[in-house]
Amino acid sequence: MIPDSFLAWNKFIAKVPQERTVMATYYAAQFCIARSLLAASPSITS
């Protein structure tokens, strides 16, 4: 939710000064989603 908030703020309100922060939170969220999918279904990796 935080990455989406940063992206929306950056697009519609004002530029976020540290765009790397926006992308870092986005990639961290994507990593957590992917990891939770792998943990929930170990047969995916086999």
GUVEXLUM-315373 format. One record per residue: x, y, z of N, C-alpha, C in turn; residue in one letter. Coordinates in steps of 0.001 Angstrom, whole numbers, plus 500000, padded with zeros to 6 digits. Example, Ala and Ser with C-alpha at 12.3 -4.5 7.8 and 13.67 -1.06 7.14 Angstrom:
513190494310507800512300495500507800513200496700507800a/512850497750507080513670498940507140512900500030507870s/
//
This chain:
500821498814500000500000500000500000500873501260500000m/501987501216500689502876502383500723503442502694499339i/503916501677498589504425501994497244503350502630496355p/502123502122496440501048502699495632500755504136496033d/500831504409497320500622505776497795501703506708497266s/502947506244497305504043507048496752503837507315495264f/503453506277494519503253506443493079502109507406492778l/501010507291493514499877508195493312500252509631493676a/500933509799494799501362511139495212502261511755494137w/503197510952493647504147511413492640503430511817491348n/502376511104490991501680511370489732500674512504489843k/499915512566490936498787513485490997498971514695491914f/499838514623492908499972515723493861501227516532493579i/502368515942493833503645516632493635504736515585493460a/505821516002492865506939515090492680507521514680494030k/507789513399494161508455512891495350509946513137495151v/510613513786496131512017514151495938512950512957495721p/512689511870496356513551510690496229512806509603495466q/512871509648494142512162508642493352512735507250493569e/513979507159493960514554505843494267513844505202495451r/513398506020496401512653505509497546511350504883497071t/510692505539496125509444505019495583509674503645494965v/510692503539494129510954502274493453511452501207494425m/512201501603495430512681500635496423511514500019497184a/510546500836497587509379500295498295508535499432497361t/508451499819496101507695499035495124508325497656494934y/509626497617494720510308496331494521510280495481495793y/510369496103496949510285495353498203508906494704498345a/507868495430497981506512494876498049506350493723497059a/506873493877495843506804492807494847507546491558495333q/508695491763495954509464490645496506508660489910497578f/508025490670498466507237490048499541506059489259498981c/505416489781497946504300489063497327504796487759496705i/505873487835495949506409486636495310506858485608496342a/507494486062497384507966485138498421506797484455499131r/505733485209499387504578484606500056503913483577499157s/503909483807497851503353482814496939504176481534496927l/505484481679496937506345480506496966506219479744498278l/506070480463499372505935479816500678504600479083500786a/503570479623500151502246479019500232502112477785499345a/502924477717498295502811476610497353504209476122496968s/504829475256497772506181474786497482506287473988496182p/505181473481495660505247472703494417505569473578493209s/505464474880493320505803475774492214507288475671491881i/508146475535492888509581475502492663510071474145492168t/509242473114492268509670471762491859509439471519490387s/
//
